[in-house]
Structures are given as C-alpha cells and as structure tokens.
Amino acid sequence: MGKCDKIKKDKLGTGDFQKSPVPNEGKGEPMKRILLMVMRNIILVPWMWIKLCYHASHPDKYTEEEQYKMLRFITLRANKGGNVKIDVHGEENIPAENGFMFFPNHQGLYDVLAVVEACPKPFSVVAKKEIANIPFLKQVFACMKAYMLDREDVRQAMQVIIHVTEEVKKGRNYLIFAEGTRSKNGNQLREFKGGSFKSATKAKCPIVPVALIDSFKPFDTNTITPVTVQVHFLKPMYYEEYKEMKTTEIAAEVKKRIEKVISENI
C-alpha cells in the first residue's frame, strides 16, 4: 500500500437525508469549482500539485502527521479560493486518544475534504473504488493510505475489515461512509449499513457520528456561488455503550443521531 494506484479496496459503506434541490444531481460535475480554486491559487498551484503528487508517490517517506499537515494546507487554500467555508461544530467531541472511527453521512465528492479542514487530528479513509482515479482525490487518498472498496468483492471486504481493525487498534483513525454510496437528494440520508461498523466493533473503538450539511454543493453541483458546509462532530459512542448491540442496531442509532442534528440545522 503505497502509490496512488496501490490504495487497497473493499466493501463497507456511504449517505442521504432531507430532500434539497440539487443542480446536476448525481452527475458529479465539480469542474467549475475546481477551476475557480485553481485560478485563485494560480501562483501556488504548480508547487502544491508537485508536492501533493510527490507525497502521494512516496507515502512511506513521511509520517502520518506530516502528510496530514500538507493535505490540510492545500485543502484550506483550495476552500478559500473556491468560495467554500467550513462551519465546524463539536470539535471537543473528537476523542483525545487516537484509535477511533468517524461515520459521516455521505453527500458527495467533497465530503472527505470538508472533514480534513474540520478535524485537527490525522485520519485515513475507506471509500469506494469508483472515485479512486479522480485527479486530486486520487492523490489525497494515496497520501492517507486509504482503502478503496470494490463493492462487488465480498472477500476483499472482509480483508479490509481485518486490516482496518488492526490499524485502529494500533492507534490509526479512520473514516467510513456507512451508506454505500453518496446521496442523490442533498441532505437526505440513505440506510446505514451494519457491515460498515464491523471494524469498529472488532477494534472496540469509539464511534464518532459526523453530520455533514450541504457538503454536496461544492463538487456535486455545477456552480461557483459561495457555500457554507457544516461539519458536526457528535458525541462518541464508546464500546461500553454499544457492546451489546448488533451492528445493524449501531447503524440505525448513528443514522438517527445524524438525522436529528441535520434536521435541527438546515
């Protein structure tokens, strides 16, 4: 697991909640926003792109903290240039000790970048393989040593569960989308899949629900108007709270908590 195309795969999950008008819904056309990000950072772009690609091609040369610091710097510059503001809530709910897992709702291609700016602690990602070759996201995931899911390969899914479990036990933090695919209805959630929580339950780690609001707008709508993306870190569910629950019950509870926060803030 090292280079951009060497990111591992699997089958776990991704998000949907309240119906919102979504221009170019589901088409994923971030080009206008990305061009704006590039144009407003034109002096820095060549340096940032070369640096990002080098880090992505040599992930073992840098510590996780060094990689994350670099990714946050690029993300902050891109967001500022692209008229994207991140409104962070509940940062105090991020566990003090490493070895936890984020479970956000999944609205669009921009979601991980929103959490990168919002979260000061490094984390990695489990995402579907379909986005593994999107320029920029591909390099970001390579730097994070992310696992890319092949949703048709159940055997691989089990391997990813095992690997992520082992890494979380050793102190790495992960983000998994429990819905299986991104939302096509703005802030409306899909069903959260119980299988997405297997690594967390096996690692006995804190489960941190994350509510994303309007995260579909930067990259999944073909517009460059200013947008504010809300990132709400909810109180963690610790092992003692969920140890007697089935993974499907955990999934339903996490979804319920996220839906509540979204309904209160849109």
C-alpha positions, 0 to 999 in steps of 0.5 A, spaced: 500 500 500 503 505 497 502 509 490 496 512 488 494 506 484 496 501 490 490 504 495 487 497 497 479 496 496 473 493 499 466 493 501 463 497 507 459 503 506 456 511 504 449 517 505 442 521 504 437 525 508 432 531 507 430 532 500 434 539 497 434 541 490 440 539 487 443 542 480 446 536 476 444 531 481 448 525 481 452 527 475 458 529 479 460 535 475 465 539 480 469 542 474 467 549 475 469 549 482 475 546 481 477 551 476 475 557 480 480 554 486 485 553 481 485 560 478 485 563 485 491 559 487 494 560 480 501 562 483 501 556 488 498 551 484 504 548 480 508 547 487 502 544 491 500 539 485 508 537 485 508 536 492 501 533 493 503 528 487 510 527 490 507 525 497 502 521 494 508 517 490 512 516 496 507 515 502 512 511 506 517 517 506 513 521 511 509 520 517 502 520 518 502 527 521 506 530 516 502 528 510 496 530 514 499 537 515 500 538 507 493 535 505 490 540 510 494 546 507 492 545 500 485 543 502 484 550 506 487 554 500 483 550 495 476 552 500 478 559 500 479 560 493 473 556 491 468 560 495 467 554 500 467 555 508 467 550 513 462 551 519 465 546 524 461 544 530 463 539 536 470 539 535 471 537 543 467 531 541 473 528 537 476 523 542 483 525 545 486 518 544 487 516 537 484 509 535 477 511 533 472 511 527 468 517 524 461 515 520 459 521 516 453 521 512 455 521 505 453 527 500 458 527 495 465 528 492 467 533 497 465 530 503 472 527 505 475 534 504 470 538 508 472 533 514 480 534 513 479 542 514 474 540 520 478 535 524 485 537 527 487 530 528 490 525 522 485 520 519 485 515 513 479 513 509 475 507 506 471 509 500 469 506 494 473 504 488 469 508 483 472 515 485 479 512 486 482 515 479 479 522 480 485 527 479 486 530 486 482 525 490 486 520 487 492 523 490 489 525 497 487 518 498 494 515 496 497 520 501 492 517 507 493 510 505 486 509 504 482 503 502 478 503 496 472 498 496 470 494 490 463 493 492 462 487 488 468 483 492 465 480 498 472 477 500 476 483 499 471 486 504 472 482 509 480 483 508 479 490 509 475 489 515 481 485 518 486 490 516 482 496 518 481 493 525 488 492 526 490 499 524 485 502 529 487 498 534 494 500 533 492 507 534 490 509 526 483 513 525 479 512 520 473 514 516 467 510 513 461 512 509 456 507 512 451 508 506 454 505 500 454 510 496 453 518 496 446 521 496 442 523 490 437 528 494 442 533 498 441 532 505 437 526 505 440 520 508 440 513 505 440 506 510 446 505 514 449 499 513 451 494 519 457 491 515 460 498 515 461 498 523 464 491 523 471 494 524 469 498 529 466 493 533 472 488 532 477 494 534 472 496 540 473 503 538 469 509 539 464 511 534 464 518 532 457 520 528 459 526 523 453 530 520 455 533 514 450 539 511 450 541 504 457 538 503 454 536 496 454 543 493 461 544 492 463 538 487 456 535 486 453 541 483 455 545 477 456 552 480 461 557 483 456 561 488 459 561 495 457 555 500 457 554 507 458 546 509 457 544 516 461 539 519 458 536 526 462 532 530 457 528 535 458 525 541 462 518 541 459 512 542 464 508 546 464 500 546 461 500 553 455 503 550 454 499 544 457 492 546 451 489 546 448 491 540 448 488 533 451 492 528 445 493 524 442 496 531 449 501 531 447 503 524 440 505 525 442 509 532 448 513 528 443 514 522 438 517 527 443 521 531 445 524 524 438 525 522 436 529 528 442 534 528 441 535 520 434 536 521 435 541 527 440 545 522 438 546 515 
